[in-house]
């Protein structure tokens, strides 16, 4: 386990949560010219970091695979990013990822 990598991912999740909290909704945050790039960059960093790690935890391994795919999608087709997909990730996947990381860090 790399505690510093987990801490970095948690920081990126916190940055996304902060960007969203400055708006009335995730949709609004992804429409903002400053918040959208910040959220996308944080998601790219999460995917890049998870992609460099290996996991015994199958749930984290699955998150890592998905996060790395999202990273590639953003990096290689930035203008074509489907914000509905990003909104779904922010709404439904970041909190469970955060929980899995916190559990892993307690081990």
C-alpha positions in Angstrom: 0.0 0.0 0.0 1.2 3.5 -0.8 -0.3 5.8 1.8 0.9 8.9 0.1 -0.8 7.9 -3.2 -4.1 7.2 -1.3 -3.7 10.6 0.4 -3.2 12.3 -2.9 -6.4 10.6 -4.3 -8.3 11.7 -1.3 -7.1 15.3 -1.8 -8.3 15.1 -5.5 -11.7 13.9 -4.3 -11.8 16.7 -1.8 -10.9 19.2 -4.5 -13.8 18.0 -6.6 -16.2 18.1 -3.6 -15.0 21.7 -2.9 -15.5 22.7 -6.6 -19.0 21.3 -6.5 -19.8 22.9 -3.1 -19.3 26.3 -4.6 -22.3 25.8 -6.9 -25.9 24.7 -6.4 -25.4 21.4 -8.2 -22.9 19.2 -9.9 -24.5 20.2 -13.2 -23.8 23.8 -12.5 -20.2 23.1 -11.4 -19.6 21.3 -14.7 -21.0 24.3 -16.6 -18.7 26.8 -14.8 -15.6 27.7 -16.9 -13.3 27.4 -13.8 -14.8 24.5 -12.0 -15.2 22.1 -14.9 -11.5 22.1 -15.8 -10.6 21.7 -12.1 -13.0 18.7 -11.8 -11.7 17.1 -15.0 -8.1 17.6 -14.0 -8.7 16.0 -10.6 -10.4 13.0 -12.2 -7.5 12.7 -14.5 -5.1 12.7 -11.6 -7.2 10.1 -9.7 -7.1 7.8 -12.8 -3.4 8.3 -13.4 -2.5 7.6 -9.8 -4.8 4.5 -9.4 -3.5 3.3 -12.8 0.0 3.1 -11.3 -1.1 1.1 -8.3 -1.8 -2.6 -7.8 -4.5 -3.9 -5.5 -5.4 -7.0 -3.5 -8.8 -5.5 -3.0 -11.0 -6.4 -6.0 -13.3 -3.4 -5.5 -10.4 -1.0 -5.6 -9.0 -2.8 -8.6 -12.3 -2.3 -10.5 -12.4 1.4 -9.5 -8.8 1.7 -10.7 -9.6 0.3 -14.1 -12.6 2.6 -14.5 -10.8 5.6 -13.3 -7.9 5.0 -15.7 -10.4 4.7 -18.6 -12.0 8.0 -17.5 -8.5 9.5 -17.4 -7.8 8.4 -21.0 -11.1 9.6 -22.2 -10.6 13.1 -20.7 -7.0 13.3 -21.8 -7.6 12.2 -25.4 -10.9 13.8 -26.2 -11.1 16.8 -23.8 -13.6 18.7 -26.0 -15.7 15.6 -26.5 -16.2 14.8 -22.8 -19.7 13.9 -22.0 -20.6 15.9 -18.9 -23.5 13.6 -18.1 -21.0 10.8 -17.6 -18.7 13.0 -15.5 -21.7 14.1 -13.5 -22.7 10.5 -12.8 -19.1 9.8 -11.7 -19.1 12.7 -9.3 -22.5 12.0 -7.9 -22.3 8.2 -7.6 -18.8 6.9 -7.7 -16.5 9.3 -5.8 -18.0 8.7 -2.4 -17.7 4.9 -2.6 -14.2 5.2 -3.9 -13.3 7.5 -1.0 -14.8 5.0 1.4 -12.9 2.1 -0.1 -9.6 4.0 0.2 -10.3 5.0 3.8 -10.9 1.3 4.7 -7.7 0.3 2.9 -5.7 2.9 4.7 -6.9 1.6 8.0 -5.4 -1.8 7.3 
